[in-house]
Amino acid sequence: MAVKLSQSLKQTQNLMMTPQLQQAIKLLTLTHLEMTNVIAEEMMENPLLEEKENSSETDVDYKVEKLEMQNQEATSENFNESTVVEKDDFDWSSYIETYNSSSSSAPKDLSIPNGDEAPNYENMISKGMSLADHLEWQLRMENLTESEWEVAELIINNIRDDGYLDIDFEEILQQTGHDREDALEILKMIQCLDPVGCAARDLKECLLVQAKLLEQRSPLLEKIIEFHLDELSSKDHKPLASKLGVSLEAIESALFILQSLTPKPGRLVASEETHYIVPDIFVVQVGGEFVVKINDEGVPSLKVSKLYQEMLLKSEENGDQKTKEFVQDKLRSALWLIKSIQNRQNTIYKVAKSIVIQQQEFFKKGPSFLKPMILRDVANEIGMHESTVSRVTTNKYMHTPIGLFELKYFFNSGIGGKNGGVDISGEVLKIKLKALVDNENPKKPLSDQKIVQLLKQEEIIVARRTVTKYREILGIESSSKRKIK
């Protein structure tokens, strides 16, 4: 069979993910702290980037405290953001001549400098002893042989921060070649160290170790933990009392002791990793209107080094191609970083302002008045793609007069409106659902169907399965388990 080959030309358009475009997208997804770290690294690697010296004559202090103390007759017109929102182009040809004297990576009218403020030493964190160090320190007081230490260290180094063993016991035996009974003794020894229960393989073992080391042991409690732990999810303990042949008072007394035990003993020593949240947006009320300000604290005002500009001109005059290519490459990187920072702040501002405009009732009256809003609503208003809005809302926080909120919090699809009722957001449904459960009669808790009927009285028409879904999201048990007899 003959195959006919032919050549043809076809013109197509493709979006190339250049390194510059990748950098712009990356900056858009970063948190405020991550972005400032990236800028610091770029300044270390790119000699053409310099921080512009602060000018007290031109910088404007937009600290939140001072904004809130502004004259109450002021309006949002006093805080015009046109320099950020409307000017979306960038004159690359004249940048070198004009940027050093008139521009910066962050618009001046959005800056929130912290100039004269001293460091808050209360916010500094020192690294304490880790859980592994704490356990090993105690174990050093025991007379362990070299082979026993091998097992002990393998166990200790495989304990999670919550205190549980993160390695299969059989794997410990395989790696060390140690005798099972001896290795089990070492495991029990570590479990009895402070905090008691660490190196446990599951919740039952963790609680049982603690129960056996109580000053006044309770055989009933140990029996409940070992054989009936799963039955404690029900608030009705009469069946358990009947099964164990003891009084209800004895069961309740044992469970009172159980509450004193620690299900995650490792947390008593190993603190969780601290995640600092720095707001990307400040929303303040000025003259009855909500004003959006971008947080540019810590974002340096960048400029291109004049020294390297002169070097570029000299290399062109001298025909030094190697120097010319180096400087041009670094120049492109510097300009793209500055442009990317501008676009990031610009995009965040647009999204935040759209949210504030659409959620006026929320900012005035609180979370119960959060309106249903999806990414497409904001994307259509600001003329951007939904994926861009999605990137902006990831790990970005807004400081408002009523609290700190992640931008994702404001996006909820409507519930109830399709059935002829009032269209509310999922967050509002959670608030109403929790309020109903909190105020119910504990002896006669509300069923999901009853909650559906009560919501209908407020013109919120939802299906029973919807109520069940949101109840489970809130961690609220079913009516049968909430019932107190």
GUMILO-992489 format. One record per residue (C-alpha): x, y, z; residue in one letter; chain; residue number from 1. Coordinates in nm, 2 decimals. Last residue first. Layout:
X  Y  Z  A  A  NUM
...
//
This chain:
-3.24  1.12  7.79  K  A  485
-3.01  1.36  7.61  I  A  484
-3.06  1.35  7.23  K  A  483
-2.77  1.47  7.02  R  A  482
-2.71  1.12  6.89  K  A  481
-3.06  1.07  6.77  S  A  480
-3.07  1.42  6.63  S  A  479
-2.77  1.35  6.40  S  A  478
-2.43  1.49  6.51  E  A  477
-2.30  1.84  6.43  I  A  476
-1.95  1.85  6.27  G  A  475
-2.03  2.17  6.08  L  A  474
-1.97  1.99  5.75  I  A  473
-2.20  1.71  5.88  E  A  472
-2.48  1.96  5.94  R  A  471
-2.41  2.11  5.59  Y  A  470
-2.47  1.78  5.42  K  A  469
-2.77  1.68  5.63  T  A  468
-2.94  2.02  5.56  V  A  467
-2.88  1.96  5.19  T  A  466
-3.01  1.61  5.21  R  A  465
-3.33  1.75  5.36  R  A  464
-3.38  1.97  5.06  A  A  463
-3.37  2.35  5.08  V  A  462
-3.63  2.62  5.07  I  A  461
-3.54  2.93  5.26  I  A  460
-3.85  3.14  5.28  E  A  459
-3.79  3.21  5.66  E  A  458
-4.07  2.96  5.74  Q  A  457
-3.90  2.72  5.50  K  A  456
-3.60  2.72  5.73  L  A  455
-3.82  2.58  6.01  L  A  454
-3.96  2.31  5.78  Q  A  453
-3.61  2.20  5.66  V  A  452
-3.49  2.20  6.03  I  A  451
-3.78  1.96  6.11  K  A  450
-3.66  1.73  5.82  Q  A  449
-3.31  1.73  5.96  D  A  448
-3.44  1.63  6.30  S  A  447
-3.45  1.89  6.58  L  A  446
-3.35  1.78  6.93  P  A  445
-3.61  1.67  7.18  K  A  444
-3.44  1.63  7.52  K  A  443
-3.17  1.88  7.42  P  A  442
-3.45  2.14  7.33  N  A  441
-3.30  2.34  7.04  E  A  440
-3.13  2.67  7.07  N  A  439
-2.78  2.57  6.96  D  A  438
-2.93  2.35  6.69  V  A  437
-3.12  2.63  6.53  L  A  436
-2.83  2.87  6.56  A  A  435
-2.60  2.62  6.39  K  A  434
-2.83  2.58  6.10  L  A  433
-2.87  2.96  6.06  K  A  432
-2.50  3.01  6.06  I  A  431
-2.43  2.72  5.82  K  A  430
-2.70  2.85  5.58  L  A  429
-2.53  3.19  5.58  V  A  428
-2.20  3.02  5.49  E  A  427
-2.37  2.83  5.20  G  A  426
-2.50  3.15  5.05  S  A  425
-2.87  3.24  5.03  I  A  424
-3.12  3.26  4.75  D  A  423
-3.47  3.31  4.90  V  A  422
-3.73  3.05  4.79  G  A  421
-3.87  2.94  4.46  G  A  420
-3.69  2.61  4.44  N  A  419
-3.39  2.76  4.25  K  A  418
-3.33  3.01  4.52  G  A  417
-3.26  2.76  4.80  G  A  416
-2.88  2.77  4.79  I  A  415
-2.66  3.02  4.61  G  A  414
-2.30  2.94  4.53  S  A  413
-2.04  3.07  4.77  N  A  412
-1.74  3.30  4.72  F  A  411
-1.68  3.54  5.00  F  A  410
-1.48  3.30  5.21  Y  A  409
-1.23  3.25  4.92  K  A  408
-1.10  3.60  4.99  L  A  407
-0.98  3.48  5.33  E  A  406
-1.13  3.68  5.60  F  A  405
-1.00  3.89  5.90  L  A  404
-1.26  4.07  6.11  G  A  403
-1.56  4.30  6.13  I  A  402
-1.38  4.63  6.03  P  A  401
-1.21  4.44  5.75  T  A  400
-0.87  4.28  5.69  H  A  399
-0.87  4.08  5.37  M  A  398
-0.66  3.77  5.32  Y  A  397
-0.51  3.60  5.02  K  A  396
-0.42  3.24  5.04  N  A  395
-0.59  3.16  4.70  T  A  394
-0.83  3.44  4.60  T  A  393
-0.60  3.58  4.34  V  A  392
-0.55  3.25  4.17  R  A  391
-0.93  3.19  4.14  S  A  390
-0.97  3.54  4.00  V  A  389
-0.72  3.46  3.73  T  A  388
-0.89  3.12  3.66  S  A  387
-1.22  3.31  3.62  E  A  386
-1.08  3.52  3.34  H  A  385
-1.06  3.89  3.37  M  A  384
-1.29  4.18  3.27  G  A  383
-1.34  4.33  3.62  I  A  382
-1.72  4.27  3.63  E  A  381
-1.72  3.95  3.44  N  A  380
-1.45  3.79  3.66  A  A  379
-1.63  3.91  3.98  V  A  378
-1.95  3.73  3.90  D  A  377
-1.77  3.44  3.73  R  A  376
-1.60  3.36  4.06  L  A  375
-1.93  3.30  4.24  I  A  374
-2.13  3.51  4.48  M  A  373
-2.42  3.42  4.71  P  A  372
-2.47  3.72  4.95  K  A  371
-2.32  3.73  5.30  L  A  370
-2.58  3.89  5.53  F  A  369
-2.54  3.66  5.82  S  A  368
-2.16  3.73  5.81  P  A  367
-2.20  4.09  5.94  G  A  366
-2.42  4.40  5.91  K  A  365
-2.23  4.67  5.72  K  A  364
-1.95  4.47  5.56  F  A  363
-2.20  4.19  5.47  F  A  362
-2.46  4.43  5.34  E  A  361
-2.20  4.59  5.10  Q  A  360
-2.11  4.25  4.95  Q  A  359
-2.11  4.33  4.58  Q  A  358
-1.91  4.65  4.61  I  A  357
-1.67  4.50  4.86  V  A  356
-1.61  4.20  4.64  I  A  355
-1.55  4.41  4.33  S  A  354
-1.30  4.62  4.52  K  A  353
-1.11  4.31  4.64  A  A  352
-1.09  4.17  4.28  V  A  351
-0.97  4.50  4.14  K  A  350
-0.72  4.55  4.41  Y  A  349
-0.58  4.20  4.38  I  A  348
-0.54  4.25  4.00  T  A  347
-0.35  4.58  4.04  N  A  346
-0.12  4.44  4.32  Q  A  345
-0.03  4.15  4.10  R  A  344
0.00  4.36  3.78  N  A  343
0.24  4.60  3.95  Q  A  342
0.45  4.32  4.09  I  A  341
0.46  4.15  3.75  S  A  340
0.57  4.48  3.59  K  A  339
0.86  4.52  3.84  I  A  338
0.96  4.16  3.79  L  A  337
0.94  4.19  3.41  W  A  336
1.16  4.50  3.41  L  A  335
1.42  4.33  3.63  A  A  334
1.43  4.01  3.42  S  A  333
1.46  4.22  3.09  R  A  332
1.74  4.42  3.24  L  A  331
1.92  4.10  3.36  K  A  330
1.92  3.97  3.00  D  A  329
2.02  4.30  2.86  Q  A  328
2.31  4.33  3.10  V  A  327
2.44  3.99  3.02  F  A  326
2.40  4.03  2.64  E  A  325
2.58  4.37  2.64  K  A  324
2.86  4.23  2.85  T  A  323
2.92  3.95  2.61  K  A  322
2.88  4.17  2.30  Q  A  321
3.14  4.42  2.40  D  A  320
3.11  4.64  2.08  G  A  319
3.27  4.93  2.26  N  A  318
2.98  5.17  2.20  E  A  317
2.72  4.90  2.28  E  A  316
2.92  4.79  2.59  S  A  315
2.94  5.16  2.70  K  A  314
2.56  5.20  2.68  L  A  313
2.49  4.88  2.87  L  A  312
2.75  4.98  3.14  M  A  311
2.57  5.32  3.18  E  A  310
2.25  5.14  3.24  Q  A  309
2.44  4.91  3.48  Y  A  308
2.55  5.20  3.70  L  A  307
2.20  5.36  3.69  K  A  306
2.06  5.05  3.86  S  A  305
1.70  4.98  3.76  V  A  304
1.44  5.08  4.02  K  A  303
1.23  4.90  4.28  L  A  302
1.01  5.03  4.56  S  A  301
1.03  4.76  4.82  P  A  300
0.73  4.56  4.92  V  A  299
0.75  4.53  5.30  G  A  298
0.42  4.70  5.36  E  A  297
0.24  4.73  5.02  D  A  296
-0.10  4.63  5.17  N  A  295
-0.36  4.73  4.91  I  A  294
-0.64  4.97  5.02  K  A  293
-1.01  4.93  4.97  V  A  292
-1.24  5.20  5.10  V  A  291
-1.58  5.12  5.25  F  A  290
-1.81  5.43  5.26  E  A  289
-1.98  5.59  5.56  G  A  288
-1.73  5.87  5.57  G  A  287
-1.44  5.63  5.57  V  A  286
-1.48  5.27  5.65  Q  A  285
-1.17  5.06  5.62  V  A  284
-1.10  4.76  5.40  V  A  283
-0.73  4.65  5.41  F  A  282
-0.60  4.41  5.15  I  A  281
-0.31  4.16  5.14  D  A  280
-0.35  4.08  5.50  P  A  279
-0.05  3.91  5.66  V  A  278
-0.12  3.57  5.81  I  A  277
0.16  3.39  5.99  Y  A  276
0.16  3.01  5.99  H  A  275
0.30  2.86  6.30  T  A  274
0.40  2.50  6.29  E  A  273
0.23  2.30  6.56  E  A  272
0.39  2.28  6.90  S  A  271
0.57  1.96  6.99  A  A  270
0.56  1.92  7.37  V  A  269
0.19  1.89  7.48  L  A  268
0.10  1.83  7.12  R  A  267
0.26  1.49  7.14  G  A  266
-0.01  1.37  7.38  P  A  265
-0.28  1.37  7.11  K  A  264
-0.58  1.19  7.27  P  A  263
-0.49  1.34  7.61  T  A  262
-0.67  1.20  7.92  L  A  261
-0.88  1.42  8.15  S  A  260
-1.20  1.34  7.96  Q  A  259
-1.15  0.97  8.04  L  A  258
-1.18  1.05  8.41  I  A  257
-1.53  1.19  8.36  F  A  256
-1.60  0.89  8.14  L  A  255
-1.53  0.66  8.44  A  A  254
-1.76  0.86  8.66  S  A  253
-2.03  0.85  8.39  E  A  252
-2.01  0.47  8.37  I  A  251
-2.02  0.43  8.74  A  A  250
-2.33  0.66  8.76  E  A  249
-2.50  0.45  8.49  L  A  248
-2.46  0.15  8.72  S  A  247
-2.26  -0.16  8.63  V  A  246
-2.33  -0.48  8.45  G  A  245
-2.10  -0.41  8.16  L  A  244
-2.38  -0.46  7.90  K  A  243
-2.63  -0.27  8.11  S  A  242
-2.40  0.02  8.16  A  A  241
-2.33  0.03  7.79  L  A  240
-2.70  0.03  7.70  P  A  239
-2.76  0.31  7.95  K  A  238
-2.49  0.53  7.80  H  A  237
-2.71  0.75  7.59  D  A  236
-2.49  1.02  7.45  K  A  235
-2.38  0.79  7.16  S  A  234
-2.02  0.83  7.03  S  A  233
-1.91  0.63  7.34  L  A  232
-1.98  0.30  7.16  E  A  231
-1.65  0.31  6.96  D  A  230
-1.44  0.29  7.28  L  A  229
-1.61  -0.03  7.40  H  A  228
-1.34  -0.30  7.43  F  A  227
-1.01  -0.15  7.53  E  A  226
-1.12  0.20  7.64  I  A  225
-1.43  0.07  7.83  I  A  224
-1.22  -0.20  8.00  K  A  223
-0.96  0.05  8.11  E  A  222
-1.23  0.28  8.25  L  A  221
-1.38  0.00  8.44  L  A  220
-1.04  -0.11  8.58  P  A  219
-1.00  0.25  8.71  S  A  218
-0.64  0.32  8.83  R  A  217
-0.58  0.58  9.10  Q  A  216
-0.25  0.76  9.02  E  A  215
-0.32  0.70  8.65  L  A  214
-0.05  0.50  8.47  L  A  213
-0.29  0.24  8.33  K  A  212
-0.53  0.50  8.20  A  A  211
-0.24  0.68  8.01  Q  A  210
-0.14  0.35  7.84  V  A  209
-0.50  0.28  7.76  L  A  208
-0.56  0.62  7.60  L  A  207
-0.27  0.58  7.35  C  A  206
-0.34  0.22  7.28  E  A  205
-0.71  0.30  7.19  K  A  204
-0.61  0.60  6.99  L  A  203
-0.37  0.41  6.76  D  A  202
-0.01  0.30  6.73  R  A  201
0.11  0.47  7.05  A  A  200
0.46  0.62  7.03  A  A  199
0.36  0.89  7.28  C  A  198
0.10  0.78  7.54  G  A  197
0.25  0.95  7.84  V  A  196
0.41  1.29  7.77  P  A  195
0.65  1.21  7.94  D  A  194
0.78  0.85  7.91  L  A  193
0.54  0.55  7.95  C  A  192
0.51  0.51  7.57  Q  A  191
0.89  0.50  7.54  I  A  190
0.91  0.20  7.78  M  A  189
0.62  0.03  7.60  K  A  188
0.81  0.05  7.27  L  A  187
1.13  -0.08  7.44  I  A  186
0.94  -0.37  7.58  E  A  185
0.79  -0.44  7.23  L  A  184
1.14  -0.44  7.08  A  A  183
1.25  -0.71  7.34  D  A  182
0.94  -0.92  7.27  E  A  181
0.99  -0.90  6.89  R  A  180
1.37  -0.98  6.89  D  A  179
1.57  -0.72  6.70  H  A  178
1.66  -0.74  6.33  G  A  177
1.68  -0.36  6.33  T  A  176
1.52  -0.28  6.00  Q  A  175
1.29  -0.58  5.99  Q  A  174
1.18  -0.54  6.35  L  A  173
1.10  -0.17  6.29  I  A  172
0.92  -0.26  5.97  E  A  171
0.70  -0.50  6.17  E  A  170
0.61  -0.21  6.41  F  A  169
0.47  -0.01  6.12  D  A  168
0.60  0.35  6.11  I  A  167
0.43  0.68  6.20  D  A  166
0.40  0.62  6.57  L  A  165
0.15  0.87  6.72  Y  A  164
0.26  1.17  6.94  G  A  163
0.07  1.45  6.76  D  A  162
0.40  1.57  6.62  D  A  161
0.45  1.23  6.45  R  A  160
0.68  0.97  6.60  I  A  159
0.92  0.81  6.36  N  A  158
1.24  0.95  6.51  N  A  157
1.15  0.81  6.85  I  A  156
1.09  0.46  6.72  I  A  155
1.41  0.44  6.52  L  A  154
1.60  0.59  6.81  E  A  153
1.46  0.32  7.05  A  A  152
1.54  0.03  6.82  V  A  151
1.90  0.14  6.77  E  A  150
1.93  0.22  7.14  W  A  149
1.83  -0.14  7.22  E  A  148
2.12  -0.26  7.00  S  A  147
2.37  -0.03  7.18  E  A  146
2.24  -0.14  7.53  T  A  145
2.00  0.07  7.73  L  A  144
2.06  0.18  8.08  N  A  143
1.78  0.43  8.12  E  A  142
1.85  0.80  8.19  M  A  141
1.92  0.86  7.82  R  A  140
1.56  0.77  7.77  L  A  139
1.45  1.10  7.92  Q  A  138
1.66  1.31  7.69  W  A  137
1.55  1.10  7.39  E  A  136
1.18  1.17  7.47  L  A  135
1.24  1.55  7.49  H  A  134
1.47  1.55  7.18  D  A  133
1.20  1.36  6.98  A  A  132
0.93  1.60  7.09  L  A  131
1.13  1.90  6.99  S  A  130
1.30  2.13  7.24  M  A  129
1.21  2.50  7.19  G  A  128
1.27  2.72  6.88  K  A  127
1.22  3.08  6.97  S  A  126
0.94  3.29  6.83  I  A  125
0.93  3.67  6.79  M  A  124
0.58  3.83  6.81  N  A  123
0.64  3.96  7.16  E  A  122
0.95  4.14  7.03  Y  A  121
0.74  4.37  6.82  N  A  120
1.00  4.55  6.61  P  A  119
1.00  4.93  6.65  A  A  118
0.77  5.14  6.44  E  A  117
0.93  5.44  6.27  D  A  116
0.87  5.34  5.91  G  A  115
0.57  5.10  5.90  N  A  114
0.48  5.19  5.55  P  A  113
0.13  5.13  5.41  I  A  112
0.17  5.21  5.05  S  A  111
-0.13  5.24  4.81  L  A  110
-0.07  5.61  4.71  D  A  109
0.29  5.53  4.63  K  A  108
0.22  5.27  4.37  P  A  107
0.46  4.97  4.42  A  A  106
0.74  4.88  4.18  S  A  105
0.84  5.24  4.16  S  A  104
0.81  5.53  3.93  S  A  103
0.91  5.90  3.88  S  A  102
1.28  5.95  3.89  S  A  101
1.42  5.61  3.84  N  A  100
1.15  5.51  3.59  Y  A  99
1.18  5.79  3.34  T  A  98
1.49  5.73  3.13  E  A  97
1.50  5.35  3.15  I  A  96
1.12  5.32  3.10  Y  A  95
1.10  5.51  2.77  S  A  94
1.09  5.21  2.54  S  A  93
0.90  4.98  2.78  W  A  92
0.60  5.20  2.81  D  A  91
0.37  4.99  3.03  F  A  90
-0.01  4.96  2.99  D  A  89
-0.26  4.91  3.27  D  A  88
-0.31  5.26  3.38  K  A  87
-0.67  5.25  3.49  E  A  86
-0.65  5.05  3.81  V  A  85
-0.33  5.16  3.97  V  A  84
-0.31  5.53  3.90  T  A  83
-0.69  5.55  3.92  S  A  82
-0.69  5.44  4.29  E  A  81
-0.86  5.76  4.42  N  A  80
-0.85  5.79  4.79  F  A  79
-1.02  6.12  4.85  N  A  78
-1.30  6.02  4.62  E  A  77
-1.39  5.75  4.88  S  A  76
-1.55  6.02  5.08  T  A  75
-1.44  6.24  5.37  A  A  74
-1.71  6.38  5.61  E  A  73
-1.59  6.14  5.89  Q  A  72
-1.25  6.32  5.89  N  A  71
-0.98  6.06  5.91  Q  A  70
-0.94  5.85  6.22  M  A  69
-1.01  5.52  6.05  E  A  68
-0.74  5.60  5.79  L  A  67
-0.49  5.68  6.06  K  A  66
-0.53  5.34  6.23  E  A  65
-0.52  5.16  5.89  V  A  64
-0.18  5.32  5.81  K  A  63
-0.20  5.51  5.48  Y  A  62
0.11  5.72  5.52  D  A  61
0.18  5.90  5.19  V  A  60
0.54  5.90  5.06  D  A  59
0.63  6.21  4.85  T  A  58
0.80  6.44  5.08  E  A  57
0.94  6.17  5.31  S  A  56
1.13  6.02  5.01  S  A  55
1.23  5.66  5.05  N  A  54
1.54  5.55  4.86  E  A  53
1.46  5.32  4.56  K  A  52
1.56  4.97  4.61  E  A  51
1.79  4.84  4.34  E  A  50
1.76  4.58  4.07  L  A  49
2.03  4.56  3.81  L  A  48
2.24  4.33  4.02  P  A  47
1.99  4.05  3.98  N  A  46
2.05  3.75  4.21  E  A  45
2.02  3.93  4.55  M  A  44
1.73  4.15  4.43  M  A  43
1.56  3.84  4.30  E  A  42
1.59  3.67  4.64  E  A  41
1.44  3.98  4.82  A  A  40
1.15  3.99  4.57  I  A  39
1.08  3.63  4.62  V  A  38
1.07  3.68  5.00  N  A  37
0.84  3.98  4.97  T  A  36
0.61  3.76  4.75  M  A  35
0.61  3.48  5.00  E  A  34
0.51  3.71  5.29  L  A  33
0.22  3.86  5.09  H  A  32
0.10  3.52  4.98  T  A  31
0.19  3.39  4.64  L  A  30
-0.06  3.30  4.36  T  A  29
-0.02  3.62  4.16  L  A  28
0.36  3.61  4.19  L  A  27
0.36  3.27  4.02  K  A  26
0.14  3.39  3.73  I  A  25
0.37  3.68  3.67  A  A  24
0.68  3.45  3.69  Q  A  23
0.53  3.20  3.45  Q  A  22
0.46  3.49  3.20  L  A  21
0.83  3.60  3.23  Q  A  20
0.95  3.24  3.19  P  A  19
0.75  3.22  2.87  T  A  18
0.43  3.00  2.87  M  A  17
0.37  3.04  2.49  M  A  16
0.00  3.10  2.40  L  A  15
-0.05  2.96  2.05  N  A  14
-0.18  3.11  1.73  Q  A  13
-0.19  2.90  1.41  T  A  12
-0.07  2.95  1.05  Q  A  11
-0.06  2.63  0.85  K  A  10
0.20  2.55  0.58  L  A  9
0.17  2.23  0.38  S  A  8
0.39  1.93  0.29  Q  A  7
0.28  1.60  0.13  S  A  6
0.34  1.23  0.17  L  A  5
0.14  0.97  -0.02  K  A  4
0.16  0.62  0.13  V  A  3
0.15  0.33  -0.11  A  A  2
0.00  0.00  0.00  M  A  1
//
